[in-house]
């Protein structure tokens, strides 16, 4: 998936944990969570670990940067469905 993503993409996640069900019910949405893909914008970790490429907000940690694998590692594949939105802005030229 990382090869397909571009900086600025928003990942929409459908979880099936209890908190996810509550969020989906209250917001009347299919999605319970979102993450922002920043690509290589964050510095390379000094310990040689994988670069953090996603920005997300969690109940316990607030706003954090995470590795792409973090979402898959913390939630079973059967419990999550991921989609992404690509936002493109058209710039108008002023004459």
MODELLER restraints for C-alpha pairs under 7 A, 6 or more apart:
rsr = mdl.restraints
at = mdl.atoms
rsr.add(forms.Gaussian(group=physical.xy_distance, feature=features.Distance(at['CA:6:A'], at['CA:39:A']), mean=6.71, stdev=0.5))
rsr.add(forms.Gaussian(group=physical.xy_distance, feature=features.Distance(at['CA:7:A'], at['CA:37:A']), mean=5.41, stdev=0.5))
rsr.add(forms.Gaussian(group=physical.xy_distance, feature=features.Distance(at['CA:7:A'], at['CA:38:A']), mean=4.61, stdev=0.5))
rsr.add(forms.Gaussian(group=physical.xy_distance, feature=features.Distance(at['CA:7:A'], at['CA:39:A']), mean=4.99, stdev=0.5))
rsr.add(forms.Gaussian(group=physical.xy_distance, feature=features.Distance(at['CA:8:A'], at['CA:36:A']), mean=6.53, stdev=0.5))
rsr.add(forms.Gaussian(group=physical.xy_distance, feature=features.Distance(at['CA:8:A'], at['CA:37:A']), mean=5.63, stdev=0.5))
rsr.add(forms.Gaussian(group=physical.xy_distance, feature=features.Distance(at['CA:8:A'], at['CA:38:A']), mean=5.97, stdev=0.5))
rsr.add(forms.Gaussian(group=physical.xy_distance, feature=features.Distance(at['CA:8:A'], at['CA:87:A']), mean=6.99, stdev=0.5))
rsr.add(forms.Gaussian(group=physical.xy_distance, feature=features.Distance(at['CA:9:A'], at['CA:36:A']), mean=6.12, stdev=0.5))
rsr.add(forms.Gaussian(group=physical.xy_distance, feature=features.Distance(at['CA:9:A'], at['CA:37:A']), mean=5.37, stdev=0.5))
rsr.add(forms.Gaussian(group=physical.xy_distance, feature=features.Distance(at['CA:9:A'], at['CA:84:A']), mean=6.48, stdev=0.5))
rsr.add(forms.Gaussian(group=physical.xy_distance, feature=features.Distance(at['CA:9:A'], at['CA:85:A']), mean=5.72, stdev=0.5))
rsr.add(forms.Gaussian(group=physical.xy_distance, feature=features.Distance(at['CA:9:A'], at['CA:86:A']), mean=4.87, stdev=0.5))
rsr.add(forms.Gaussian(group=physical.xy_distance, feature=features.Distance(at['CA:9:A'], at['CA:87:A']), mean=6.51, stdev=0.5))
rsr.add(forms.Gaussian(group=physical.xy_distance, feature=features.Distance(at['CA:10:A'], at['CA:34:A']), mean=6.73, stdev=0.5))
rsr.add(forms.Gaussian(group=physical.xy_distance, feature=features.Distance(at['CA:10:A'], at['CA:35:A']), mean=5.78, stdev=0.5))
rsr.add(forms.Gaussian(group=physical.xy_distance, feature=features.Distance(at['CA:10:A'], at['CA:36:A']), mean=4.70, stdev=0.5))
rsr.add(forms.Gaussian(group=physical.xy_distance, feature=features.Distance(at['CA:10:A'], at['CA:37:A']), mean=6.15, stdev=0.5))
rsr.add(forms.Gaussian(group=physical.xy_distance, feature=features.Distance(at['CA:10:A'], at['CA:84:A']), mean=5.37, stdev=0.5))
rsr.add(forms.Gaussian(group=physical.xy_distance, feature=features.Distance(at['CA:10:A'], at['CA:85:A']), mean=5.23, stdev=0.5))
rsr.add(forms.Gaussian(group=physical.xy_distance, feature=features.Distance(at['CA:10:A'], at['CA:86:A']), mean=6.68, stdev=0.5))
rsr.add(forms.Gaussian(group=physical.xy_distance, feature=features.Distance(at['CA:11:A'], at['CA:34:A']), mean=5.44, stdev=0.5))
rsr.add(forms.Gaussian(group=physical.xy_distance, feature=features.Distance(at['CA:11:A'], at['CA:35:A']), mean=5.10, stdev=0.5))
rsr.add(forms.Gaussian(group=physical.xy_distance, feature=features.Distance(at['CA:11:A'], at['CA:36:A']), mean=6.27, stdev=0.5))
rsr.add(forms.Gaussian(group=physical.xy_distance, feature=features.Distance(at['CA:11:A'], at['CA:82:A']), mean=6.53, stdev=0.5))
rsr.add(forms.Gaussian(group=physical.xy_distance, feature=features.Distance(at['CA:11:A'], at['CA:83:A']), mean=5.68, stdev=0.5))
rsr.add(forms.Gaussian(group=physical.xy_distance, feature=features.Distance(at['CA:11:A'], at['CA:84:A']), mean=4.24, stdev=0.5))
rsr.add(forms.Gaussian(group=physical.xy_distance, feature=features.Distance(at['CA:11:A'], at['CA:85:A']), mean=6.52, stdev=0.5))
rsr.add(forms.Gaussian(group=physical.xy_distance, feature=features.Distance(at['CA:12:A'], at['CA:31:A']), mean=6.07, stdev=0.5))
rsr.add(forms.Gaussian(group=physical.xy_distance, feature=features.Distance(at['CA:12:A'], at['CA:33:A']), mean=6.08, stdev=0.5))
rsr.add(forms.Gaussian(group=physical.xy_distance, feature=features.Distance(at['CA:12:A'], at['CA:34:A']), mean=4.61, stdev=0.5))
rsr.add(forms.Gaussian(group=physical.xy_distance, feature=features.Distance(at['CA:12:A'], at['CA:35:A']), mean=6.77, stdev=0.5))
rsr.add(forms.Gaussian(group=physical.xy_distance, feature=features.Distance(at['CA:12:A'], at['CA:82:A']), mean=5.61, stdev=0.5))
rsr.add(forms.Gaussian(group=physical.xy_distance, feature=features.Distance(at['CA:12:A'], at['CA:83:A']), mean=5.18, stdev=0.5))
rsr.add(forms.Gaussian(group=physical.xy_distance, feature=features.Distance(at['CA:12:A'], at['CA:84:A']), mean=5.63, stdev=0.5))
rsr.add(forms.Gaussian(group=physical.xy_distance, feature=features.Distance(at['CA:13:A'], at['CA:31:A']), mean=5.42, stdev=0.5))
rsr.add(forms.Gaussian(group=physical.xy_distance, feature=features.Distance(at['CA:13:A'], at['CA:32:A']), mean=6.07, stdev=0.5))
rsr.add(forms.Gaussian(group=physical.xy_distance, feature=features.Distance(at['CA:13:A'], at['CA:33:A']), mean=5.05, stdev=0.5))
rsr.add(forms.Gaussian(group=physical.xy_distance, feature=features.Distance(at['CA:13:A'], at['CA:34:A']), mean=5.78, stdev=0.5))
rsr.add(forms.Gaussian(group=physical.xy_distance, feature=features.Distance(at['CA:13:A'], at['CA:80:A']), mean=6.38, stdev=0.5))
rsr.add(forms.Gaussian(group=physical.xy_distance, feature=features.Distance(at['CA:13:A'], at['CA:81:A']), mean=5.70, stdev=0.5))
rsr.add(forms.Gaussian(group=physical.xy_distance, feature=features.Distance(at['CA:13:A'], at['CA:82:A']), mean=4.65, stdev=0.5))
rsr.add(forms.Gaussian(group=physical.xy_distance, feature=features.Distance(at['CA:13:A'], at['CA:83:A']), mean=6.64, stdev=0.5))
rsr.add(forms.Gaussian(group=physical.xy_distance, feature=features.Distance(at['CA:14:A'], at['CA:30:A']), mean=6.38, stdev=0.5))
rsr.add(forms.Gaussian(group=physical.xy_distance, feature=features.Distance(at['CA:14:A'], at['CA:31:A']), mean=4.48, stdev=0.5))
rsr.add(forms.Gaussian(group=physical.xy_distance, feature=features.Distance(at['CA:14:A'], at['CA:32:A']), mean=5.29, stdev=0.5))
rsr.add(forms.Gaussian(group=physical.xy_distance, feature=features.Distance(at['CA:14:A'], at['CA:33:A']), mean=6.66, stdev=0.5))
rsr.add(forms.Gaussian(group=physical.xy_distance, feature=features.Distance(at['CA:14:A'], at['CA:80:A']), mean=5.26, stdev=0.5))
rsr.add(forms.Gaussian(group=physical.xy_distance, feature=features.Distance(at['CA:14:A'], at['CA:81:A']), mean=5.08, stdev=0.5))
rsr.add(forms.Gaussian(group=physical.xy_distance, feature=features.Distance(at['CA:14:A'], at['CA:82:A']), mean=6.50, stdev=0.5))
rsr.add(forms.Gaussian(group=physical.xy_distance, feature=features.Distance(at['CA:15:A'], at['CA:32:A']), mean=6.12, stdev=0.5))
rsr.add(forms.Gaussian(group=physical.xy_distance, feature=features.Distance(at['CA:15:A'], at['CA:79:A']), mean=5.54, stdev=0.5))
rsr.add(forms.Gaussian(group=physical.xy_distance, feature=features.Distance(at['CA:15:A'], at['CA:80:A']), mean=4.71, stdev=0.5))
rsr.add(forms.Gaussian(group=physical.xy_distance, feature=features.Distance(at['CA:15:A'], at['CA:81:A']), mean=6.96, stdev=0.5))
rsr.add(forms.Gaussian(group=physical.xy_distance, feature=features.Distance(at['CA:16:A'], at['CA:79:A']), mean=5.35, stdev=0.5))
rsr.add(forms.Gaussian(group=physical.xy_distance, feature=features.Distance(at['CA:16:A'], at['CA:80:A']), mean=6.86, stdev=0.5))
rsr.add(forms.Gaussian(group=physical.xy_distance, feature=features.Distance(at['CA:20:A'], at['CA:32:A']), mean=5.17, stdev=0.5))
rsr.add(forms.Gaussian(group=physical.xy_distance, feature=features.Distance(at['CA:23:A'], at['CA:32:A']), mean=5.58, stdev=0.5))
rsr.add(forms.Gaussian(group=physical.xy_distance, feature=features.Distance(at['CA:24:A'], at['CA:30:A']), mean=6.05, stdev=0.5))
rsr.add(forms.Gaussian(group=physical.xy_distance, feature=features.Distance(at['CA:24:A'], at['CA:31:A']), mean=6.22, stdev=0.5))
rsr.add(forms.Gaussian(group=physical.xy_distance, feature=features.Distance(at['CA:24:A'], at['CA:32:A']), mean=5.37, stdev=0.5))
rsr.add(forms.Gaussian(group=physical.xy_distance, feature=features.Distance(at['CA:34:A'], at['CA:56:A']), mean=6.74, stdev=0.5))
rsr.add(forms.Gaussian(group=physical.xy_distance, feature=features.Distance(at['CA:35:A'], at['CA:54:A']), mean=6.12, stdev=0.5))
rsr.add(forms.Gaussian(group=physical.xy_distance, feature=features.Distance(at['CA:35:A'], at['CA:55:A']), mean=5.57, stdev=0.5))
rsr.add(forms.Gaussian(group=physical.xy_distance, feature=features.Distance(at['CA:35:A'], at['CA:56:A']), mean=4.67, stdev=0.5))
rsr.add(forms.Gaussian(group=physical.xy_distance, feature=features.Distance(at['CA:36:A'], at['CA:54:A']), mean=5.44, stdev=0.5))
rsr.add(forms.Gaussian(group=physical.xy_distance, feature=features.Distance(at['CA:36:A'], at['CA:55:A']), mean=5.02, stdev=0.5))
rsr.add(forms.Gaussian(group=physical.xy_distance, feature=features.Distance(at['CA:36:A'], at['CA:56:A']), mean=6.45, stdev=0.5))
rsr.add(forms.Gaussian(group=physical.xy_distance, feature=features.Distance(at['CA:37:A'], at['CA:53:A']), mean=5.84, stdev=0.5))
rsr.add(forms.Gaussian(group=physical.xy_distance, feature=features.Distance(at['CA:37:A'], at['CA:54:A']), mean=4.61, stdev=0.5))
rsr.add(forms.Gaussian(group=physical.xy_distance, feature=features.Distance(at['CA:37:A'], at['CA:55:A']), mean=6.50, stdev=0.5))
rsr.add(forms.Gaussian(group=physical.xy_distance, feature=features.Distance(at['CA:38:A'], at['CA:53:A']), mean=5.29, stdev=0.5))
rsr.add(forms.Gaussian(group=physical.xy_distance, feature=features.Distance(at['CA:38:A'], at['CA:54:A']), mean=5.88, stdev=0.5))
rsr.add(forms.Gaussian(group=physical.xy_distance, feature=features.Distance(at['CA:39:A'], at['CA:53:A']), mean=5.04, stdev=0.5))
rsr.add(forms.Gaussian(group=physical.xy_distance, feature=features.Distance(at['CA:40:A'], at['CA:53:A']), mean=6.51, stdev=0.5))
rsr.add(forms.Gaussian(group=physical.xy_distance, feature=features.Distance(at['CA:42:A'], at['CA:52:A']), mean=6.78, stdev=0.5))
rsr.add(forms.Gaussian(group=physical.xy_distance, feature=features.Distance(at['CA:44:A'], at['CA:51:A']), mean=5.43, stdev=0.5))
rsr.add(forms.Gaussian(group=physical.xy_distance, feature=features.Distance(at['CA:45:A'], at['CA:51:A']), mean=6.09, stdev=0.5))
rsr.add(forms.Gaussian(group=physical.xy_distance, feature=features.Distance(at['CA:50:A'], at['CA:67:A']), mean=6.68, stdev=0.5))
rsr.add(forms.Gaussian(group=physical.xy_distance, feature=features.Distance(at['CA:51:A'], at['CA:67:A']), mean=6.30, stdev=0.5))
rsr.add(forms.Gaussian(group=physical.xy_distance, feature=features.Distance(at['CA:52:A'], at['CA:65:A']), mean=5.80, stdev=0.5))
rsr.add(forms.Gaussian(group=physical.xy_distance, feature=features.Distance(at['CA:52:A'], at['CA:66:A']), mean=4.85, stdev=0.5))
rsr.add(forms.Gaussian(group=physical.xy_distance, feature=features.Distance(at['CA:52:A'], at['CA:67:A']), mean=4.20, stdev=0.5))
rsr.add(forms.Gaussian(group=physical.xy_distance, feature=features.Distance(at['CA:52:A'], at['CA:68:A']), mean=6.97, stdev=0.5))
rsr.add(forms.Gaussian(group=physical.xy_distance, feature=features.Distance(at['CA:53:A'], at['CA:65:A']), mean=6.83, stdev=0.5))
rsr.add(forms.Gaussian(group=physical.xy_distance, feature=features.Distance(at['CA:53:A'], at['CA:66:A']), mean=6.28, stdev=0.5))
rsr.add(forms.Gaussian(group=physical.xy_distance, feature=features.Distance(at['CA:53:A'], at['CA:67:A']), mean=5.60, stdev=0.5))
rsr.add(forms.Gaussian(group=physical.xy_distance, feature=features.Distance(at['CA:53:A'], at['CA:68:A']), mean=6.21, stdev=0.5))
rsr.add(forms.Gaussian(group=physical.xy_distance, feature=features.Distance(at['CA:54:A'], at['CA:65:A']), mean=5.49, stdev=0.5))
rsr.add(forms.Gaussian(group=physical.xy_distance, feature=features.Distance(at['CA:54:A'], at['CA:66:A']), mean=5.20, stdev=0.5))
rsr.add(forms.Gaussian(group=physical.xy_distance, feature=features.Distance(at['CA:54:A'], at['CA:67:A']), mean=6.20, stdev=0.5))
rsr.add(forms.Gaussian(group=physical.xy_distance, feature=features.Distance(at['CA:54:A'], at['CA:68:A']), mean=6.34, stdev=0.5))
rsr.add(forms.Gaussian(group=physical.xy_distance, feature=features.Distance(at['CA:55:A'], at['CA:64:A']), mean=5.74, stdev=0.5))
rsr.add(forms.Gaussian(group=physical.xy_distance, feature=features.Distance(at['CA:55:A'], at['CA:65:A']), mean=4.49, stdev=0.5))
rsr.add(forms.Gaussian(group=physical.xy_distance, feature=features.Distance(at['CA:55:A'], at['CA:66:A']), mean=6.28, stdev=0.5))
rsr.add(forms.Gaussian(group=physical.xy_distance, feature=features.Distance(at['CA:56:A'], at['CA:63:A']), mean=5.72, stdev=0.5))
rsr.add(forms.Gaussian(group=physical.xy_distance, feature=features.Distance(at['CA:56:A'], at['CA:64:A']), mean=5.64, stdev=0.5))
rsr.add(forms.Gaussian(group=physical.xy_distance, feature=features.Distance(at['CA:56:A'], at['CA:65:A']), mean=6.44, stdev=0.5))
rsr.add(forms.Gaussian(group=physical.xy_distance, feature=features.Distance(at['CA:57:A'], at['CA:63:A']), mean=4.28, stdev=0.5))
rsr.add(forms.Gaussian(group=physical.xy_distance, feature=features.Distance(at['CA:57:A'], at['CA:64:A']), mean=6.18, stdev=0.5))
